[in-house]
Amino acid sequence: MHIGLSDVFTTEVQGVVKALKIALDRGWSSLWLESDSSLVVASFQQPLLVPWRLRNQWEYCLLRIRNMQFKVTHIYHEGNACADKLANFGVHHQNFTWWEVVPNFIREDYVRNGMCLPMYRYT
Protein backbone atom coordinates (compact mmCIF):
# COMPACT_ATOMS: atom_id res chain seq x y z
CA MET A 1 0.00 0.00 0.00
CA HIS A 2 1.08 3.54 -0.56
CA ILE A 3 2.04 5.08 2.79
CA GLY A 4 2.74 8.60 1.62
CA LEU A 5 5.71 10.91 1.78
CA SER A 6 7.93 10.71 4.81
CA ASP A 7 11.51 9.98 5.77
CA VAL A 8 12.72 6.44 5.12
CA PHE A 9 12.78 5.29 8.75
CA THR A 10 9.26 6.57 9.48
CA THR A 11 7.99 4.83 6.35
CA GLU A 12 9.68 1.58 7.40
CA VAL A 13 8.13 1.81 10.88
CA GLN A 14 4.69 2.51 9.41
CA GLY A 15 5.04 -0.56 7.19
CA VAL A 16 5.99 -2.74 10.15
CA VAL A 17 3.10 -1.41 12.25
CA LYS A 18 0.68 -2.15 9.39
CA ALA A 19 2.11 -5.67 8.97
CA LEU A 20 1.86 -6.37 12.70
CA LYS A 21 -1.71 -5.10 12.84
CA ILE A 22 -2.68 -7.34 9.92
CA ALA A 23 -1.10 -10.35 11.63
CA LEU A 24 -2.87 -9.54 14.88
CA ASP A 25 -6.23 -8.89 13.19
CA ARG A 26 -5.97 -12.22 11.39
CA GLY A 27 -5.20 -14.00 14.64
CA TRP A 28 -1.84 -15.32 13.51
CA SER A 29 0.11 -17.01 16.26
CA SER A 30 3.51 -16.99 14.50
CA LEU A 31 5.26 -14.29 12.54
CA TRP A 32 8.76 -13.80 11.18
CA LEU A 33 9.47 -10.23 10.16
CA GLU A 34 12.50 -9.46 8.02
CA SER A 35 13.64 -5.89 7.48
CA ASP A 36 16.52 -4.38 5.60
CA SER A 37 16.53 -1.58 8.16
CA SER A 38 18.82 -2.39 11.07
CA LEU A 39 17.26 0.59 12.87
CA VAL A 40 13.79 -0.97 12.61
CA VAL A 41 15.14 -4.28 13.93
CA ALA A 42 16.83 -2.43 16.81
CA SER A 43 13.54 -0.64 17.59
CA PHE A 44 12.08 -3.87 18.89
CA GLN A 45 14.63 -3.75 21.73
CA GLN A 46 14.78 0.06 21.94
CA PRO A 47 11.27 1.46 21.31
CA LEU A 48 12.43 5.03 21.95
CA LEU A 49 14.07 4.94 18.50
CA VAL A 50 10.60 5.07 16.94
CA PRO A 51 9.37 8.58 16.03
CA TRP A 52 7.14 9.96 18.76
CA ARG A 53 4.07 10.28 16.52
CA LEU A 54 4.15 6.49 15.92
CA ARG A 55 5.24 5.44 19.38
CA ASN A 56 1.76 4.62 20.75
CA GLN A 57 1.03 2.33 17.81
CA TRP A 58 4.50 0.76 18.15
CA GLU A 59 4.10 0.12 21.87
CA TYR A 60 0.66 -1.39 21.26
CA CYS A 61 2.12 -3.79 18.68
CA LEU A 62 5.01 -4.72 20.98
CA LEU A 63 2.58 -5.50 23.75
CA ARG A 64 0.41 -7.67 21.50
CA ILE A 65 3.24 -9.65 19.86
CA ARG A 66 4.30 -10.92 23.28
CA ASN A 67 1.53 -13.49 22.86
CA MET A 68 2.92 -14.67 19.52
CA GLN A 69 5.85 -16.71 18.39
CA PHE A 70 7.62 -13.70 16.92
CA LYS A 71 11.00 -13.32 15.30
CA VAL A 72 12.52 -10.22 13.72
CA THR A 73 15.71 -10.37 11.67
CA HIS A 74 17.79 -8.11 9.50
CA ILE A 75 18.32 -8.88 5.83
CA TYR A 76 20.59 -6.85 3.60
CA HIS A 77 18.78 -4.75 1.02
CA GLU A 78 20.31 -6.73 -1.83
CA GLY A 79 19.06 -9.97 -0.28
CA ASN A 80 15.37 -9.42 -0.76
CA ALA A 81 14.30 -8.54 -4.27
CA CYS A 82 10.72 -9.49 -3.36
CA ALA A 83 10.49 -6.68 -0.81
CA ASP A 84 11.91 -4.18 -3.30
CA LYS A 85 9.34 -5.11 -5.94
CA LEU A 86 6.49 -5.08 -3.44
CA ALA A 87 7.59 -1.65 -2.17
CA ASN A 88 7.71 -0.38 -5.74
CA PHE A 89 4.20 -1.75 -6.28
CA GLY A 90 3.03 0.14 -3.18
CA VAL A 91 4.50 3.42 -4.42
CA HIS A 92 2.45 3.19 -7.60
CA HIS A 93 -0.85 1.96 -6.12
CA GLN A 94 -2.89 4.01 -3.67
CA ASN A 95 -5.05 1.20 -2.29
CA PHE A 96 -4.19 -1.58 0.11
CA THR A 97 -3.57 -4.88 -1.72
CA TRP A 98 -3.49 -8.35 -0.20
CA TRP A 99 -2.52 -11.52 -2.05
CA GLU A 100 -3.45 -15.02 -0.91
CA VAL A 101 -0.78 -16.43 -3.26
CA VAL A 102 2.58 -15.08 -4.40
CA PRO A 103 1.91 -12.48 -7.12
CA ASN A 104 3.33 -13.25 -10.54
CA PHE A 105 5.59 -10.19 -10.64
CA ILE A 106 7.69 -11.52 -7.71
CA ARG A 107 7.36 -15.28 -8.23
CA GLU A 108 10.83 -15.71 -9.76
CA ASP A 109 12.52 -13.68 -7.01
CA TYR A 110 10.49 -15.49 -4.39
CA VAL A 111 11.95 -18.81 -5.52
CA ARG A 112 15.47 -17.37 -6.00
CA ASN A 113 15.46 -15.87 -2.49
CA GLY A 114 14.83 -19.30 -1.05
CA MET A 115 11.42 -18.34 0.21
CA CYS A 116 9.67 -21.21 -1.51
CA LEU A 117 8.69 -22.95 1.70
CA PRO A 118 5.08 -24.08 1.82
CA MET A 119 2.74 -21.13 2.21
CA TYR A 120 0.34 -21.52 5.10
CA ARG A 121 -2.88 -19.64 5.41
CA TYR A 122 -3.67 -18.56 8.93
CA THR A 123 -7.30 -17.92 9.66
ABEGO torsion letter per residue (X at the ends): XBAEBBBAAAAAAAAAAAAAAAAAAAGBABBBBBBABAAAAAAAABAAABBAAAAAAAAAAAAAAAABBBBBBBBBAAABAAAAAAAAAAAABABBBBBABBBAAAAAAAAAAGAABBBBBBX
